[in-house]
Amino acid sequence: MKKKAVIALGHRALGTTLPEQKVAVKKTAKAIADLVEAGYQLAITHSNGPQVGMIHAAMNEFGKSHPDYTAAPMSVCSAMSQGYIGYDLQNSIREELLNRGIYRTVSTILTQVAVDPYDDAFFAPTKVIGRLLTKEEADAETAKGNYVTEQEGGYRRIIAAPKPQDIVEIDAIRLLIDANQIVVACGGGGIPVMEQGNHLKGASAVIEKDYAAGKLAEMIDADELIILTSVEKVSVNLGDVNEEQLGEITAAEAKRYVAEGHFGELSMLPKVEAALSFLEKRQGRTAIITSFDKLSDGIKGRTGTIIRG
């Protein structure tokens, strides 16, 4: 039996600039091809932090220089990042598979993810985006109803990071995976949208990609959720003399570590919470959190933090 899995790619799998991304996805494609050879049916999601920030800054600078054009909303910037990251990923994976004599269609789905307009995140935004602003520019953003925060050298916009509630294109994603195709979906956490009757309105927000990966894994009924990050294993008591790296643990143990406050809200906590949400929906599932270069050993149970329901 093939294993169905969602793999969430972190920053190291993509790089930052366009040239870095071209190089990084070649290495990423080899890791993905290894999973295909190991018998996995895959949906792939990815981060987009540097990319969406670059697009947002570029589109807004263009809007300032050309009064006939409006600034691009965050939902549009997210869609653009999904397109060009997916373009590089799907072509690199296709090429690597063909080099190994494997023919498998790889498709990128422009994915919208519904969020709750009453999510508390909209009242306490945390995600920093865009370039440094002057005091005058920051005041203008505040006057428009946007949030800003003061940083060294100026100000930056901050936006909400609500939790994903539903994936609009989930039926298409399921069909492609069931047809044994490889799907790149929910890139950057998905394009955040709010449902207004039959209309989908883009939200001024970003969705944490790990939560979106967990939601995607849940909705396609995956067997495994694989979250790749910068460390080989999750740690508790991080930075203390009694720091401990976690190997194989139960979901109950992971919940206890969350309750004890071991994981940072902007770093490891979303990964562990996404894993727990995925695991609690069905027995027999596994979540793996490890570094990109340890993926092969991680899926074999040799390293990484492995959480079982």
ZIKA-V810751 format. One line per field, one symbol per residue. phi: phi as a letter, one per 30 degrees, with the letter a starting at -180 (. if undefined). burial: # if it has 16 or more other ideal C-beta (glycine too) atoms within 10 Angstrom, else .. Layout:
phi: ???
burial: ???
This chain:
phi: .dccbcccddeddbicdedddeddddddddddddddddjdcbccbadaeddddddedddddddddbedccdddddddddddeddddeddddddedddddciccbdbbccdccbdbddceeddcbdbddbiddcdedddddddddjdcbbdbejlbbdbbdbdddcacdcddddddddddiccbcbheijjddbcdbidcccdcdabcedddddddddddchddbccccbcbdbdccheicdcebdccdbcddddddddddidcddcbdeedddddddddddadidbcbbadedceedddcidaiccccd
burial: ...############.....#..##..##.###.##...#################..##...........#.##.######.###.###.###.##........#.##.######..#.##..#.#.##..#...##..#.....##......##########..####..##.##...###############......###################.########.######.........#..#.#..##.#....##....############.....########.##..##...#####.#
